[in-house]
Amino acid sequence: MSKILARRSFITAGLATAAGASGLGAAVYFADRYGLIPPDHAGIVGVGETLTYATQRLLTSGHSLAREFKRSDISKVPVVNGPHPTDEKYLTLLADGFKDWRLSVEGLVARPVSFSLEELKRLPAESHITLHACEQGWSYIAEWTGVRLATVLDLAGTRPESRYVVFEPFANPNQSRTVVRVQWESIDMADALHPQTLLAYGMNGEALPADFGAPVRLRLGRQIGWKNTKYLSRIVLTDRRDFYRKGRGTWYGGI
Amino acid sequence: MISEASVEAAVKTTSAPRHIALVRVTHWIIVLSVIGLLVSGIGILISHPRLYWGETGNLGTPSLIDLPIPFIIGPSVWERPYHFFFAWILVLTGLTYVVGSFITHHFRRDLLPAKADLRWNRIVAVVSEHLNAKRTRARSASPTGRSLNRSAQPQDAKRKSDSGQPQDAKRKRDSAQPQEWEQPADAASTYNVVQRLTYLAVVFGLFPAILWTGLAMSFGVTSVFPILATALGGHQSARTLHFVCVVLLLLFVIVHILMVYLAGFWRSVRAMITGYVPQGGKAR
């Protein structure tokens, strides 16, 4: 190889490396600024998760709607994935029609509030017939009725620094402490304010059955099954990145 | 001492590698990512080894395929992030390969079949030639892939002489020079029509189909492009077709490795690593 050619390829390689490095730096800066980096971005698989989340958030930036179905598409046999809690507190509430149950909304909000089931039902209700699919492979279609999470967050007054909404279910003392801890879920503001994101209290025209998350569960149109937290008791708004469910799988469930 | 022949071989070697660097590098990255995708994909599959058609499906609903393996629920949770990690590597490497192959004319030069070869009798001839060569080889117990390559030579030369395609210009140039540096150079340095069609089908058919059926299972993606799922018949159909496409890819991989073995395993593998077919007697 001639000297000139060697020098030229050396300069080209140097320029390409510099351009690549500064391009990557700029990409990370803008991705972070526009909220395209998920909480679980660390580690080797974090690279894939970040690419998936950033790509999908750019694609879905216009509040794209999940597919909805006809009433005749509703599955005859919806899937019970794990029965309801069996501790005394939950069973008492269940027997009582959840009269004493309250859902609190806390954290980065102007006015922490809590709602009874009746109060939630008095807020504007809507229904969506959507697909519920599990990462394992099974799926069913059901009609979900409830109030938009965006409506509830509006009433509490979301502070602008909020980045994630954390959903806490009833603790189930029959399960180990670690399992209860990992039942927390969190979503970003894009999905929290999405028009198909419901606090659902009705399923297929009836009250939400206990095994499907009574009294109220989260229903996300654009995320996989396990993100749809059942048996809600507390909603917390936060800007903390480490406030997500660790110890299993990944954070973003748009898949 | 440097012999005249070795100088000529070296000159030829630097000017025309068997596989260009783009093909070699992307080939092995894709091999690794496909292995990662297979392992993690099986981990996801065994958590529910039943396949359905339409949008929905579960135990208690009719299935299309019941795989005879037990339900093992744990791994899907752990494997899925790895599946996506390797999927990103595959997609980005695959894109690099496709774009780079258009730029370097790899598709046009190495994979696009000559028009004259796109006839059934030609395709059948190539297949039967291969089968015969293998049988002859097995009988003569030759340890190298030489006999196979040599027997394929007349066929190849015939094709070149009567097809006036532009991509044949380079091959004509090659064949005009004597191939003293490597005996079966002609057959070893070009793909036959069956190979060309198969590689094109894998690159432009199978891999895109695997990607499509995978994306069709994503709620985020189908909220923007619902047709990705509806065109396939629904969420579960996409899952089933994802499985079927991977089975087809595995069939390709098995035949591919078998062919590499028959052509001389280490010889072919070295060519795909270094770019050059090793010379001399130690073919394997």
Chai-1 contact restraints between the chains, C-beta under 6 A:
chainA,res_idxA,chainB,res_idxB,connection_type,confidence,min_distance_angstrom,max_distance_angstrom,comment,restraint_id
A,V45,B,P81,contact,1.0,0.0,6.0,A-B,restraint_1
A,V45,B,Y82,contact,1.0,0.0,6.0,A-B,restraint_2
A,V45,B,F85,contact,1.0,0.0,6.0,A-B,restraint_3
A,G48,B,F84,contact,1.0,0.0,6.0,A-B,restraint_4
A,G48,B,F85,contact,1.0,0.0,6.0,A-B,restraint_5
A,G48,B,W88,contact,1.0,0.0,6.0,A-B,restraint_6
A,L51,B,W88,contact,1.0,0.0,6.0,A-B,restraint_7
A,T52,B,F84,contact,1.0,0.0,6.0,A-B,restraint_8
A,Q56,B,G220,contact,1.0,0.0,6.0,A-B,restraint_9
A,L59,B,V224,contact,1.0,0.0,6.0,A-B,restraint_10
A,T60,B,G220,contact,1.0,0.0,6.0,A-B,restraint_11
A,T60,B,S223,contact,1.0,0.0,6.0,A-B,restraint_12
A,T60,B,V224,contact,1.0,0.0,6.0,A-B,restraint_13
A,S64,B,S223,contact,1.0,0.0,6.0,A-B,restraint_14
A,S64,B,V224,contact,1.0,0.0,6.0,A-B,restraint_15
A,L65,B,S223,contact,1.0,0.0,6.0,A-B,restraint_16
A,A66,B,F219,contact,1.0,0.0,6.0,A-B,restraint_17
A,A66,B,S223,contact,1.0,0.0,6.0,A-B,restraint_18
A,R67,B,T222,contact,1.0,0.0,6.0,A-B,restraint_19
A,R67,B,P226,contact,1.0,0.0,6.0,A-B,restraint_20
A,S75,B,T56,contact,1.0,0.0,6.0,A-B,restraint_21
A,V77,B,G60,contact,1.0,0.0,6.0,A-B,restraint_22
A,V79,B,N58,contact,1.0,0.0,6.0,A-B,restraint_23
A,L131,B,H235,contact,1.0,0.0,6.0,A-B,restraint_24
A,A133,B,H235,contact,1.0,0.0,6.0,A-B,restraint_25
A,E135,B,S76,contact,1.0,0.0,6.0,A-B,restraint_26
A,E135,B,R80,contact,1.0,0.0,6.0,A-B,restraint_27
A,Q136,B,S47,contact,1.0,0.0,6.0,A-B,restraint_28
A,Q136,B,H48,contact,1.0,0.0,6.0,A-B,restraint_29
A,Q136,B,S76,contact,1.0,0.0,6.0,A-B,restraint_30
A,G137,B,H48,contact,1.0,0.0,6.0,A-B,restraint_31
A,W138,B,H48,contact,1.0,0.0,6.0,A-B,restraint_32
A,W138,B,N58,contact,1.0,0.0,6.0,A-B,restraint_33
A,S139,B,T56,contact,1.0,0.0,6.0,A-B,restraint_34
A,S139,B,H235,contact,1.0,0.0,6.0,A-B,restraint_35
A,Y140,B,T56,contact,1.0,0.0,6.0,A-B,restraint_36
A,I141,B,T56,contact,1.0,0.0,6.0,A-B,restraint_37
A,R222,B,F219,contact,1.0,0.0,6.0,A-B,restraint_38
A,R222,B,G220,contact,1.0,0.0,6.0,A-B,restraint_39
A,R222,B,S223,contact,1.0,0.0,6.0,A-B,restraint_40
A,Q223,B,F219,contact,1.0,0.0,6.0,A-B,restraint_41
A,R248,B,V77,contact,1.0,0.0,6.0,A-B,restraint_42
A,G249,B,V77,contact,1.0,0.0,6.0,A-B,restraint_43
A,T250,B,P81,contact,1.0,0.0,6.0,A-B,restraint_44
A,G254,B,F219,contact,1.0,0.0,6.0,A-B,restraint_45
A,G254,B,G220,contact,1.0,0.0,6.0,A-B,restraint_46
A,I255,B,S218,contact,1.0,0.0,6.0,A-B,restraint_47
